[in-house]
Amino acid sequence: MSMIKEFTKGFYKQNPVFKLVLGLCPTLAVSNSVQNAIGMGVAVTFVLMMSNVIVSLIRKGVPKKIRIPIYIVVIATFVTIVDLFMAGFAPALHKSLGIFVPLIVVNCIILGRAEAFAGKNPVFYSFLDGLGMGLGFTFALTLISIVREILGNGSLWGIPLMPHSFEPVLLLILPPGAFLTLGLFLGFFNWLDAKRNA
């Protein structure tokens, strides 16, 4: 098992959004601005790292039949920490992300990594897996949000970029625009892989 491989697989080869097509609910809902995307990405990365570490630590003492409820309790604990921290120190971001912060508990990326990786591997590799997958998720959200915010709002990080004559494509900051942008990225990465393997 290679440390570099475990850390980097989430960036492209097993990217949660572009390759595994997981975590689509927050991807579609909060990627209308770069600030929201990075805020959600950092929150998910923290929960992924910490829950992977705890699940890996307790994996040998948890009976198989009740492992999933225990994993969910572990994940919910870290989501509560993130939710309260964000509400206390970044209230504007917390308000903007809304219900999608507590919904990190049911994000299939986190439970999937706990079940498929952290429940079977040592602590350090589980930490690397959580960190790499979280950063890969953040990368995907940021990429989608850059396109949506620039073309849909004419700005980046809230700063106007386009000339006054630019007409924003409002569709892109609405839910159908999220599906459209994600679909274009999925098509592009599939085309890229097909070209590499040809």
Backbone hydrogen bonds, N-H to C=O, Kabsch-Sander energy under -0.5 kcal/mol:
donor,donor_aa,acceptor,acceptor_aa,energy
6,E,2,S,-2.3
7,F,3,M,-2.1
8,T,4,I,-2.8
9,K,5,K,-1.6
11,F,8,T,-1.5
12,Y,8,T,-0.8
14,Q,9,K,-3.6
15,N,12,Y,-1.6
19,K,15,N,-2.1
20,L,15,N,-2.5
22,L,16,P,-3.6
27,T,23,G,-1.4
28,L,24,L,-2.8
29,A,25,C,-2.0
30,V,26,P,-2.5
31,S,27,T,-0.6
33,S,30,V,-0.8
37,A,33,S,-2.2
38,I,34,V,-2.6
39,G,35,Q,-2.4
40,M,36,N,-2.7
41,G,37,A,-2.5
42,V,38,I,-2.7
43,A,39,G,-2.0
44,V,40,M,-2.7
45,T,41,G,-2.4
46,F,42,V,-2.3
47,V,43,A,-2.2
48,L,44,V,-2.9
49,M,45,T,-2.6
50,M,46,F,-2.5
51,S,47,V,-2.5
52,N,48,L,-2.2
53,V,49,M,-2.1
54,I,50,M,-2.3
55,V,51,S,-2.7
56,S,52,N,-2.3
57,L,53,V,-2.1
58,I,54,I,-2.2
59,R,55,V,-0.8
61,G,58,I,-1.4
62,V,58,I,-0.8
66,I,63,P,-1.1
67,R,64,K,-1.1
70,I,66,I,-1.6
71,Y,67,R,-2.7
72,I,68,I,-2.4
73,V,69,P,-2.0
74,V,70,I,-2.2
75,I,71,Y,-2.7
76,A,72,I,-2.9
77,T,73,V,-1.9
78,F,74,V,-1.6
79,V,75,I,-2.2
80,T,76,A,-2.3
81,I,77,T,-1.8
82,V,78,F,-2.3
83,D,79,V,-2.9
84,L,80,T,-2.6
85,F,81,I,-2.6
86,M,82,V,-2.9
87,A,83,D,-2.3
88,G,84,L,-1.9
89,F,85,F,-2.8
90,A,86,M,-2.3
94,H,90,A,-2.7
95,K,91,P,-2.4
96,S,92,A,-2.1
97,L,93,L,-2.7
98,G,94,H,-1.8
100,F,97,L,-1.9
101,V,98,G,-1.5
103,L,99,I,-1.7
104,I,101,V,-1.7
105,V,102,P,-1.6
106,V,103,L,-1.1
107,N,104,I,-1.7
110,I,107,N,-0.7
111,L,107,N,-1.5
112,G,108,C,-1.9
113,R,109,I,-2.3
114,A,110,I,-2.1
115,E,111,L,-2.5
116,A,112,G,-3.0
117,F,113,R,-2.1
118,A,113,R,-2.4
119,G,114,A,-1.9
120,K,117,F,-2.0
121,N,117,F,-0.9
126,S,122,P,-2.0
127,F,123,V,-2.5
128,L,124,F,-2.3
129,D,125,Y,-2.5
130,G,126,S,-2.5
131,L,127,F,-2.7
132,G,128,L,-2.9
133,M,129,D,-2.7
134,G,130,G,-2.3
135,L,131,L,-2.5
136,G,132,G,-2.3
137,F,133,M,-2.3
138,T,134,G,-2.4
139,F,135,L,-2.7
140,A,136,G,-2.2
141,L,137,F,-2.5
142,T,138,T,-2.6
143,L,139,F,-2.5
144,I,140,A,-2.3
145,S,141,L,-2.6
146,I,142,T,-2.3
147,V,143,L,-1.5
148,R,144,I,-2.3
149,E,145,S,-3.0
150,I,146,I,-2.3
151,L,147,V,-2.2
152,G,148,R,-2.1
153,N,149,E,-1.8
154,G,149,E,-0.8
154,G,150,I,-1.1
155,S,149,E,-1.5
156,L,159,I,-2.2
159,I,156,L,-1.8
161,L,154,G,-3.0
162,M,154,G,-1.7
166,F,163,P,-2.1
169,V,151,L,-3.1
170,L,168,P,-1.4
172,L,169,V,-2.1
173,I,170,L,-1.3
174,L,170,L,-0.5
174,L,171,L,-1.1
177,G,171,L,-1.0
177,G,174,L,-1.1
178,A,174,L,-1.2
178,A,175,P,-0.6
179,F,175,P,-1.7
180,L,176,P,-2.4
181,T,177,G,-2.6
182,L,178,A,-2.6
183,G,179,F,-2.7
184,L,180,L,-2.1
185,F,181,T,-2.2
186,L,182,L,-2.8
187,G,183,G,-2.5
188,F,184,L,-2.3
189,F,185,F,-2.7
190,N,186,L,-2.2
191,W,187,G,-2.4
192,L,188,F,-2.5
193,D,189,F,-2.3
194,A,190,N,-2.5
195,K,191,W,-2.3
196,R,192,L,-2.0
197,N,193,D,-2.3
198,A,194,A,-0.8
